[in-house]
Amino acid sequence: MKLQDVHASIIAQLAAAPALAPYLPAIIEDGNDREADILAALATKGVCFALTDIESAIVDNSTPGLGCAAAKASAQLLIFEDPATTHSPAGLVLLDSVVRAIISSRELQVENLSRFSNEKGGVLCVADISATILFET
């Protein structure tokens, strides 16, 4: 996988899951304020997926001369959920569905999960996703 393919691979895994596909398209965070887009998706679907930019790429240069270097690239999948808007799957079942969709790819790994609730009942789940990237030298 190449660095520029990480987002597309994550989105493809979500799209392949029939229960998750209705919540697409995912918002790709690009440094612009996307709050209006997130709120609009929550109001109509109850769930919004957003992907952060690639946050890190740890390169392993320990094998010179092979013509490539491996790296572990990381991004976060943000799962916004509004329990007041009817949707299914929801809650922990939604989170379970997302994890299962991501790990069904041999190229992606879920490294960490966090789940937060706000005072209005909204939920934010953060999945740290990594992929092995090859840089040709």
MARZA-54529 format. One record per residue: residue in three letters; x, y, z of N, C-alpha, C in turn. Coordinates in steps of 0.05 Angstrom, whole numbers, plus 5000, padded with zeros to 4 digits. Example, Ala and Ser with C-alpha at 12.3 -4.5 7.8 and 13.67 -1.06 7.14 Angstrom:
2
ALA526448865156524649105156526449345156/SER525749555142527349795143525850015157/
//
This chain:
137
MET501749775000500050005000501850255000/LYS500950454986502350714986501050905006/LEU502451105014501451295034498851425025/GLN498651495000496251624990493851434988/ASP494251174992492050984990490750925017/VAL491751025039490750945066487851035069/HIS487151285063484451375066482451205049/ALA483251165024481551015006481050735015/SER483150615027482850335037480950325061/ILE481150515079479350525102476450565092/ILE476050755074473350805064472250565049/ALA473950425034473050185020472149965039/GLN473549935062472749735082470049805094/LEU469550065099466950145110464750115090/ALA465350175065463350155043462649865038/ALA464449675043463949395038462149275059/ALA461749415082459949315103457149425099/PRO455249265092452549365086451349535108/ALA451949475133450749635155452049905158/LEU454549945147455950195150455850365125/ALA455550255102455550405077453650635077/PRO451250625089449450855089450551105102/TYR452551075119453751305133455951435118/LEU456551345094458551465077457251675060/PRO458551875049461451895048462651985074/ALA465151915078466652005102467752285096/ILE467952435117469152705114472252675118/ILE473752785100476652775102477453045114/GLU478553045138479353295150481753405135/ASP481453655127483453785110484354045121/GLY483954095146484754345159482654555158/ASN480554515143478254695143476254625164/ASP474654815172472554765193470354595180/ARG470054345189468154165177465754115196/GLU465454285216463354245236460554245223/ALA460054425204457454435191456854175176/ASP458954055163458553805149457953575168/ILE459353575190458953365211456153385222/LEU455253625229452653665241450453595221/ALA450853655195448853585175448553285172/ALA450853145172450752845171449452735195/LEU449952835219448752735243445752785243/ALA444853015233442053075232440452895214/THR441752805192440352645172440752345176/LYS443152265185443751985187444251885215/GLY444852065234445451985261448351905266/VAL449851865244452651785246454151935225/CYS456652015232458452135213461252025217/PHE462451925195465251845196466952065186/ALA469252115199471252305190473952185194/LEU475752245175478452135176480352375179/THR482252345198484352545200486452495179/ASP488052695175490252665156492152455168/ILE493952355152495952165162497552305183/GLU497552195207498752325230501652255234/SER502452015227505251935230505951715211/ALA508451695205509451465189512151405200/ILE512351175214514851095225516250915205/VAL518551005195519950865173522150685185/ASP522250445175524250255184526450245162/ASN528750365168530950365148532950145155/SER532249955170534249755180535049555158/THR533849555135534549365115535349505089/PRO537549645089538449785065539049585042/GLY538749675018539449514995537149334985/LEU534849334998532649164988530949314968/GLY531349564964529849714944527249834955/CYS526749794980524449924993524749945023/ALA523250115035523250135064520350125073/ALA519849975095517149945106516650165126/ALA514150255127513350455146510650375157/LYS510050465181507450435193506150705195/ALA504150745178502751005177500250995194/SER499551215207497251215225495351445218/ALA492851395221490751605218488551535238/GLN486851725244484551665262481951675246/LEU480251475252477551475243475851575266/LEU474551805261472751915281469851835275/ILE468551725294465751635290463951805308/PHE462651995296460752165311458052035311/GLU456752035334454051905335452152075351/ASP449752115340447652255354445452055362/PRO445351975387443351785395440451875392/ALA440052145389437352245386436252195358/THR438052135339437152075312437151775308/THR434851665300434551375298436451275276/HIS438051075284439850945265440650665276/SER441450505257442350235265444550145245/PRO446650025255447349975283447950225298/ALA447750195325448250425342449850335366/GLY450950535380452450475405454750295401/LEU455050105420457349925418457149735394/VAL454749685385454449505361455549655337/LEU455149915335456350075313459350055315/LEU460450105338463350095341464449815334/ASP463149605343463949335336463849285306/SER461849395293461549365264463849505249/VAL464649735259466849885247469449735250/VAL469949645274472449495279472649245261/ARG470449095260470348855244470848925214/ALA469649145205470049215177473049295171/ILE474249435189477049525185478949285186/ILE478549115206480548895209480048665189/SER477848685174477548475153479548515130/SER480848745130483048795111485648705123/ARG487248565107489848485117491848715119/GLU491148935106492949165105492549365128/LEU490249355142489649545163489449415190/GLN490249565210490049475238488749695255/VAL487149615274486049805294487949785318/GLU489250005324491250015345490050085372/ASN487950255372486850355397484050455392/LEU482350425413479550535411479050705436/SER477750925432476851105454474051175448/ARG472451205470469651275467468951495487/PHE467751715478467151945495464252025491/SER462952115512460252215511460352505520/ASN458552675508458352945517455752995533/GLU455453225544453153285561450553285546/LYS450553295520448153295504447353015495/GLY449052815502448452545495449952445470/GLY451252625456452852555433455152375440/VAL456052215421458252025426460352065405/LEU462852065413465052065394466751825400/CYS467251655380469051435382471451495364/VAL473851435374476251475359477651215356/ALA478151135331479550895325482250965312/ASP484350895325487050945313487650705295/ILE487950775269488350575249491150605237/SER492450375233495150385221495150205197/ALA497050265179497350105155500350085149/THR501149855138503949825131504349945102/ILE506250125100506750265075509450185065/LEU509850155039512450105028513350345011/PHE515650445018516950665003519150534986/GLU518750554960520850444942523250634941/THR525650524942528050694942529550664916/
//
